[in-house]
């Protein structure tokens, strides 16, 4: 983006225009098409588009009263700069909020306060000291300027920590799908690109995005990509977690995705999950059981009682429950299960659906189970008949504690 602006300056063309944003976006997408789904691309161009559109819309209004004595006095006192900073922070923050909520499940309601306190120091102190430090490097006098620049950065850190400590500074947002994000993007494009009063019709898209995001259903069962973390939503509406191993990344991501402010190491995360040497069970809001199998002996009872079984081993073919096994999460990643409205079953939403195959996210190769005689020698004895049920666990199914 900066390179395109500098080219415009060299060619004596207006630098801050919508054409500049368009050319920069096309260049980025030509060199790296997958960037369109990344938060850095979305947030950067959303903020830039909103700021340029606001500048083009507000510049005539600012010039209209620039010759009045009151405006002159206000400019002398720095009111114009303060108002410009507030508006820039507010506009950029609003433009990037949908993308921050979608990717990071959080919003920063006090971003305007932080920018108002930090940006003047950045513009008047940090950046000039940095430029002077670079100029002074050949003469060996740059240490003084780096130290002064560091004082300004310390002020930025102090402001950030103070704003973060304010009540309500950390806003959590429940995960929502791509639909609300697309409507919010459409609204931003309509408001930013159109020149006529029809531009304000984009607000309808934004309102529709808010409504859809607020009514996004929450899953009843969550299974992490490696199957070592399972969460069950109980009658109290909170997720109860069972985790094997010490890795807490999946747990922290699931808590953040569903606006749960509990700490990843809180003791109450497992409340509602009961475990024994054979496995663990949790109850859904309607009383149905979700089982996590740790030993093969648990299948006999859980296949009759549980509605959902999560297992790293193969379940018996006559198991009546919905079985989430190793093959499924290897091929489709993390899984979210939703109760059907009629209560008859569950719908499964994988992170990587089988019909999704993208250059930047290729479909996983199907996991083919090895047969008993796959690597056997030509003269090796034949495998036992299918009618005989071999309960010996495969070596790849054994866990560290088996």
N, C-alpha and C positions, 0 to 999 in steps of 0.2 A: 504494500500500500504506500509506504513512504517512497519507494523507488518510483512509482507512477506519479506521485505528487511532485517529486523533484524533476522528473522529465517534463511535466507541465510547466514548472517554473522556468526551466531552461528554454522551453519553446515559447515563453511569454503567453501562456494560456492560463485561464482560471484553474487553480489547483483543486479547490474544494468544491467539486460538483458531483452530481449523481453519475455523470459519465466516468469520472475517476473511479468511483466505487465499482461501477459495472466492469470497467476494464481490469481492475485489480482482481475482482472475483473471477472473471473469466481466465485470467492468467493462472491463478492458483488452481482452479479446477482443471485446467489443461495439463498442468504439471503434476497434479496430485488429485485425481477425481474423488478418491475416498475421503478427502478432507471435508466434504459436504456434510458428513454425519458426525464430525468431531465437534466437541463443544468450543474449541478455540476458534474455529472458522465461524461457527454460527454466532457466537457472542461478539466477536470482533466486528463482523460486518453488520450485525444488528445495531450495535452501538454507533458505528460510523454512519450508517444510513439514517438513523434517527437524529443524530447531531447535525448532519448536513441539511436534512429536510427542515429541522427546526431553525437552523441558521438562515436558510433561504426564506422561510416563512416570517421570521421575526425581524430580519434586517430592515425591511421597509418601516416597520412599526418603531424600531429604535431610531431611525433617521428622522422620523416625523417630528419628534420633540427634541432633537439634538440642539436646536438653536435657541431654545428657551433659557432664560437666566436660571430657572430652577434646575434644569437638566445640567447646566454648566456647573453649578455648585455641587450637585450630587456627584458628578464625574470627578470633581476635585477631591471630594471626600472618599472616593473609591467605591461608591455605591454601585456604580455600573459594573465594576469588576466583581464585586461580591455577588450581585444578582446573576451575572453571567455564569459564575462558578456554581452557584446553587442550581440554576436551570440546567447547566450541562450535566451535573451530577445526577439530578433527578431524571432527566430524559434518558441518559445512558443506562441508569439503573433500571428504569421501567422497561426499556427495550431488551435488556438482557435477562430480566427476571424469569420469563418462561423457560429459557434455556438452562439457567442455573437450577430452577426447580425440577426440570426434567432429568438433567444429568446428575446433579448432586443432591437433589431432594432437600434443598434449603434455600432460604432467602435472607437478605440482609436489610432489614427495614431502616437501620441507622446508617446506611452507607453515605447519605448526604451529609450527616454530621461529621463523619470521618474525613470525607473529602474536603469539607469546608475548613477543617483544622489542619489538614496535612498538605493539601495542594499548594497553598501560598508559600509554604516553606520549601516545597519541591521546586516550584518555579523560580523563586527569588533567591534560594540559597543552595540547594543540593545540586541542581543542574549547572549553575554558573561555576560552583567550586569544581565540579567534575570536568568541565571544559578547561578551566584554568590549570587543573592538575595535568591534563593531557598535554597542554601547551608547555608546561614547565618540566615535563619529563626529560627532554634533551639537556636541560641545564641543571638537573639534579635538585630542583627546588619543589618537587611535586609533593613531598611528604606533608607539608603544611596544609595544602589544599585537600588532600585525602582525609586528613584529620578533621578539617572543617566540614567536609562532606559527610563524614561519619556522624558528627553531631546532629546534622539534619536528619539522617536516617534513624538515629536513636529517637528523635522526636516523633518520627512516623511510627516507630514501634510502640512508643508510649501511648500515642493516640489510638492505635489499633487495639492495644490491650485494654485501654479504658473504655472504648466504645463496646468492645466484646463483653465487658463485665456489666454493662447496663441491663436492667430487666427487659426481657423480650428481645434481646439483640440477636438471638439465634432462632430463626424461624424454620420449623421443620415442615416438610411437605410430603404427603403420601405419594408414592409412585403412581404415575399415570402413563397412558399409552401415547403413541405417536400422533393419534388423531387430534387431541387438543393442541399439541405443539404445532401441527400443520395449520390449524385454524388461526392460532396466534400469529404465526408467520405470515399468513395471508393478510391478516389485519394490519400488521406492520408494513407490509409492502403497499397496500392500498393507501394507507395514511401517508407514507413517505414518498411515494412516487407520483400520485395524482396531484394536479395543480388546482383543480376546481373544488368547490365545496363538496363534491361527491366523495372527496377523500375521507370525510368523516364517517362514511358508511363502513369503513374498516373497523370502527368501534364495535359493530355488531358481531364481526368475526371474533374479536377479542372476548366479548361477553359470552359468546357461544363456547369458546375455548375454556373459560373459567367454569361454566356450568358442567361441561363434559368432564373436566378434571376433577371437580368436586364430587361427581357421582360415579367415579371409577370404582368398580367392585374390588374388594380386597380378597385375597386367596385364603382358603381354610387350611391348606397344608403346603409347606414349602420344603423342597429338597435341594440342597446345594449341589454344585456340579460334580463333586467327588463322592457324594452320598454320605459324607461323614457328619453332616449337620442337617437336622430335620427340625422344622418348627410346626407346631400345631396350634391353631387358634381355638381357644376354649370358650366356655360360656361367658367369661368376663370380657371377651373381646380382645384379650392380649395374647401374644404369641408365647408359647412355652417351648423351650429349646432343649434338644438333646444333641450333644456333640461328643464324638469320639476323637481323641487326640487333643493336642494343645493349640492347634491353629484356630484363632478367633476371627480371622478375616471375614469368612462367610457370615458369621454371626453379626459382626459389626455392620456389614453391608445390608443385611436383611433388616436390622433395627433401623438403620437410616432410611431404607426404602419405604418403610411404613410408619414414619414419623414417630418412632418409639424412642423416647429420650433415656431409656435405661442404659446403664453402663454395661459393657460387654462382659465384665467380670462380676456383675451383680449376682448375688446368691439366688434371688427370686426368679432368674431366667428359666430355671428348670421346674418351677412350681407347676404342678399338673401333669408331670411325667413321672411314672413309676417304673423302676427297673429291677430286674433280677438277673441271675447269670445267663438266662436264656435270651433275654431281650428287654425291650422297654415298650410301654404303651402310654398313649395319651388319648383324651376324650375330646371330641368336637363339641360344638355348642348344642347339637341335637342328640348327644349321647353316644354316637357311633365311635368306634375305637380305631385308632391308628397305631400300628405296631411297627417297631423297628427290631428286626430279627438279628440276634447275635450268635445263635447256635442253631443247627438244623433241627434239633428236637422241638423248637418253638413252633414250627410250621403246623404240626398236628393240631394244636389248640387254636393258634391264631388264624388259620385258614377258615375255621368255623365261626369265630367270634368277631374278628376284625373286618372293617370295611376296606381298609387300605393297609398294605404291608410294604415296608421298605426293607430291602434285603440285599446283601452283597452275594448271596448264594441263590442258586436256582430253586424256585419253589416247586412243589409237586404239581404235576399237570392238572390234577383235579381240584386245585385250590379255588375256593369260591370268592376270595377277596381280590381286589385290584392290586396287582403286584407291581411295584416299582423296583426294577432290578438294575444290576450293573450295566447290562447292555443298553438300557434305555438312557441312562444319564451319560454314558460314554458317548453316545451318538447325538444326543439332543441337549446336553448340558443341564443347567439347573431347571427345575420343574416347579410349576405352581398349579395346584389343584383347587378347583372351585366347585362347590356344591351346586348341582342343578336346581333350578327353581322348584321343580316338582318333587325334589328330594329322592329321586330314583337312583342317582349315580353322581359321577363327578366328570367334569371336563378338565382336560390337562392342557396347560399352555407351556410349551418348552421354550427355552432361551434360543435354541437353534432348531426350528422346525425342519422336518426332513425335506420339504420342498423349497427351502431357502438355500441357494447356492450363489454366493457373491464372490467376486475376485478378491476382496479384502476379508471375506469371512466364508471360506469354502466349506462345503458340507463335509462333515466327518465321514470317513470311510466306514462302511458297515462292519460291525464287530462279528467275526465269524468264529463260532465256538469250535474248538478242536475236538475231533472225534477220537474215540478210544484207539482206533487203528490208523490214525492219520499218518503217523511216522513209523508205522510198524514195517518190519522187513517183509518181503514177499512171502516167505515161508512161515511167518508168525501165525499163531493160532487165531482163529476168527473171534470177533467180539461176541459177548454173550447175547442171546436172543433178546429182542425188545421187551418181551414179557417179563424178563427178570429185571428188578429194580435195584440198580447199584447205588448205594447210599454213600460210597466212599467219596469224600470231598476232593475236588481237583486241587492240584498244587497252587494254581493261580487264585483259588478262592480262599486259601488259608490266610488268616490274619496274623499279626505279630504275636498276639497272645494265645494262639491256638496250640 
